[in-house]
Amino acid sequence: MKKFALAAAVAATSSTAFAGGVEVTMAPEVVAVTTSSSSAGIIVPLLLLIVLGVALSQ
């Protein structure tokens, strides 16, 4: 009976000792969202047309 009580005591203390032992932390996932305005897609072609028009007019 003493061995059973000793085994129960050891099991109880070892389970509480390792209850929070391993802590796994994960880094939060970083999501980069790029936004563009609707006029940004038209500026470059307009500039190219202006440069082409200036080049052809000279």
N, C-alpha and C positions, 0 to 999 in steps of 0.2 A: 504494500500500500504506500510505503514511503517513496518507492521508486516511481510509482504512478503519479504521486503528488509532485515529485521533483520534475518529472517529465512534463506534466501539465504546466508547472510554473515556468520552466524553460521555454516551452512552446508559446506561452502567453507573452512573455517578455520579448522573445525574438520576433514575434509577429508585430508587436507594437514598435519595436525598434526599426523594422523595415517597412513600416506602414507608409512613410513618405520618403523613402530612401532615394529612389531614382526619380529625378524630375526632368521631364522632357519638355524643352521649350523650342518652339519653332518660330522662325523669323516671319513677320507678316509679309505677305506677298505685295509687292509694289506694282501697281498697274499704272502705266503712263498713258494718258489719253491726250491725243493731239486734236485740236480743233482748228478749223480753218474757216475764214469768213467766205461768203459767197463771191465777193468781189476779188479775192486774191487769185482765183483761177482765171480771171479775164485780164488782169493787168499785164502779165508777161506776153500773151499774144498781141495785145494792143501795142505794147512797146515795140515788139518785133515788126508789126505792120508799119508803125511810124518810122522806124529805122530803115526799113525796106523802101518805104515811100520817099524818104529823104535821099537815100542812096540812088534810087532810080531817077529822081528829078534833077540830079546834078549832072 
